Amino acid sequence: MLKKILRSESCAKCRVCCGFDDGDKWEIPLIFAEDRRAVEEKLGVKLAERGGEFVFDMEFDGDKVVYCPAAGEHGCTLGEHKPFDCLIWPFRVNSLGELRVITVSPVCGTVSELPLKTLSEFVNADGFADKLFKKAREHPDIVKPYIDGYPILAVENNPKM
């Protein structure tokens, strides 16, 4: 999805988005119910239910970084079952009051180095923002609270659609 602005090699080398500590376990990507069995079989793990979706059941120890079980040496090993949060990272759908917005996380150094104009044009081209907002309506648990300072690149025009 992001090949125009982010090379797979950059992601595989960095993997900052694949590691979590106790303070950011709320960021563990959701696995949609329709992908649950395939992910469990591929990785030999049991997923934990969170709302109507599923997450990796990871053990945390304070600030110690724990990597996603799907993170391989060359990136995600889940192929077509890769979590939506991971497909769109470092972009995210956030709630800001009554609005849904698309932001970009500054944690991704490669994308954060790009001008905001470039990021905004990318998000608003080719229906990318519409796809993200549509998926958020279908799976509302992927919507995360807005984090102060994250640049807003798109605002949903019709959140009730």
N, C-alpha and C positions, 0 to 999 in steps of 0.2 A: 504493500500500500504506500509505503513511504520512499520507495526507491529513487524518486526524483530529488530528494533532499538528504537522504541518509543511506549510505552503503552498508550492506550486510556485514562486510568485513569490519567496519567501524564498530558496529554493535557487538559482534562476536568478540572483538578485542577488549571492549570496555566492560560489558555486562553489569554495570552499576544498577541497572533496573531489575536485575535478577536476584539481587541480594536484599535481605530484610533483617532488621533487628527487632527487638521487642517493641520499640517505639513506633515502628511503621508496619506492624503486622496487618493493620487495616488496609494496607496497600496490596496485599497478596491478591493476585488477579483471580477473577471469578471464572470458573469453568461452567459454561452453560449446560443445563440438564441434558440436552441432546448430544453433548460430547463426553459426558461423564464416563460411560462404559469404555469407550475407545481410549480415553486418557488413562483410566485405571489399568486396563489391559496392557497398554504400551509401556507404562512405567512400573507396573507391578506394585501400585500403591492403592490405598483406600482414601477416597476424598471425603472431606467433612462437609456436611450441609451447612449453608449460610443463607437463610431466607429460602428462596426457591432455586438458588444456584449452589455451586460447590466450590470448595477451595482445597488447596493442598494442606494437609494436617502437619504443620511444621512445628518442631520443638524449638523454643527460644530460650536464650540465656543472656538476659540483659542486653548489652551493647554488642555482643558477638554476632557477626553477620552470618546468616544462614542462607544458603543459595537454594533457589527453586530446584526441585528434583528434575525438572524438564530442561534445565540449563546445561547444555553440552559445551564441549570445547569450541565448537563452531557456531554456537547460538542455540536457539530452541530446538528441541528434538521432536516436538509434537506435530510438525507439518501442518496439515489442514485442520488440526484440532487445537492449534495455538490459541490461547485465550485472547478475546477481543481486546482487552486492556493492553496486551503485549503487541498485538498487531498495530495499534495506533500510537503506542508510546513513542515519543514523550508528550504527545497530545492527550488531552483528557477531557471528558465531559464533566462539568462541575455545576453544582447548584449555587446560585447567588440570589438569595431571597426567593422570589417567585420565578426567576429566570434560570434557564439553562444556558451555559456558555461553554465555549471550547477554549481551553488554555493550553499553554505549553509549559512543561516543567523545566526549570533552570538546571535540574540535576543532570540532564543530558548535555554534556559539554559540546558535542559536535553540532547539535541543532541549535543550542543556545547561542552559538557564535554567529549564526546567520542573522541578517537584519530582520527586524520585526515586520517590515514591509514584505519581504520575501516569504516569511512564515504565514502572514495573513493572506497573501495571494495564493499560496499553496492550499491552505485550509479552505478558502472560498472558491477554488477552481474545481472543475470537473465533478461537482456534487459531493465532494469529500465531507464538508460540514453537514450536508443533508443526510448522508449515510450515517454519520456519527449520531446525529440527533434522532434519527429513525431507530437505530439500535438501542439508544437510551430509552426511547418510549417502549420498545419491546422488552427490554431488560433493565428496569429502573435501578436495580442494585449496582449497576456499573457507574452510576452518577455519584461522584464524590463531592464533598463540601469544597467550596472555593477556598484556596489558600492565598492570603494576602501577598501581593507582589507578583503573582503569576500573571503574565501578560494575557489579556483577553483578546482572542483573535476572531471570534464569531459569537453572535447571540442568536438563539433560536427565535425565529419570527413568529411561529405559531405553536407554542408548547402543548396545546391541547389536541393537535392533529392525531 
